[in-house]
Amino acid sequence: MVQARRIVVKVGSSSLTTASGGLDADRVDALVDVLAQVRRGAGSGDEKEVLLVSSGAIAAGLAPLGLERRPRDLARQQAAASVGQGLLVARYTASFARYGVRVGQVLLTTDDTSRRAHYRNAYRTLDQLLGMGAVPVVNENDTVATDEIRFGDNDRLAALVAHLVRADLLVLLSDVDGLYDGDPRTPGASRIAEVRGPADLAGVSLGSAGRAGIGTGGMVTKVEAARIAAAAGVPVVLTSASHAADGLAGRDTGTYFHSTGRRSAGRLLWLAHASTPQGALTLDDGAVRAVVERRTSLLPAGIAAVEGEFSAGDPVELRDTAGRPVARGLVNFDAKEIPQLLGRSTRELARELGPAYEREVVHRDDLVILHP
């Protein structure tokens, strides 16, 4: 942890705002104080790069719009995000300016990071900001998002961003100082100091929503985010915002998730964990074996059925004949084109329909296996 050079820090709404909504300037400044010290290498002697994934846009917009609590309807959530995002970044800009540090706002959607060109652009932008000494402040683009605004997105977003920027460490900050083997408010509950794998979480009861009722995340989403990051080779510290300094210094606080896997091909992690399938293709048994076991592309000859309405480039689910999802990929054809391709060879399709049809329905580079 102390040797980590590039660090992604995620902070939740409840750690930045008052219970009634609106940003708490003292809380923001306290967090920035810690991050600024980390960037300067305090305690380690080496300067570090810090990227901040921050919730709080919707929560920050509640009070200015006269809303007493987080609205349930999407339109008012987006309105609150529109007002709150500007306030949130302005607050970070002013706070980091005390240390002469610049802030860059980066708003992402899943579409920005599952498509090849968009993924490369997102990486280049974040890497350039870090290289120029700025602190990227990343949030989901809640103002225009639809299904992106949902339970725990920014915890998952932080894990995926940590993988995107090839971070050495992910730190998840919330209002609880770690993972416990029961309700932390219950006498006798013990903090779990380390998690080396799924077996360490057997029998652990996880809560749901945050205490303050402002954010949408909970311990379930944070543990899932930690699992995603750890499986992608990024170790994780889960602790409270008030213990951020200890967590970033490697002191005994919170819960440390050891990395359990190696880094996978970039955007495929996003395709697996952040994309929403717009339709489904049913594969025959031979195609399932070819895709899952031999990791080949999906050809028209192996498709038995198609459902949903999607366009070329959209994510689709690949299912076996029993309806079980086995993979997910970016499709090369519109849904309305695929029925005429079913069960036919690419050579036959090229002769009848032209050379544009002599290609894969889903290329293996745009495909991730869900159940190997």
RAMO-V36099 format. One record per helix or strand. SS is the DSSP state (alpha for helix, beta for strand). FROM is the first residue (numbers start at 1). TO is the last residue. If there is no record, write none. Layout:
BEGIN
SS;FROM;TO, SS;FROM;TO
END
This chain:
BEGIN
beta;6;11, alpha;13;15, beta;17;17, beta;23;23, alpha;25;39, beta;49;54, alpha;57;64, alpha;74;97, beta;103;108, alpha;110;114, alpha;116;131, beta;135;140, alpha;153;164, beta;169;174, beta;180;180, beta;191;191, beta;194;195, alpha;198;201, alpha;219;231, beta;236;240, alpha;241;249, beta;255;257, alpha;268;273, beta;279;283, alpha;285;293, beta;298;298, alpha;300;302, beta;303;308, beta;315;319, beta;325;330, alpha;335;338, alpha;346;353, alpha;355;357, beta;362;362, alpha;364;366, beta;367;369
END
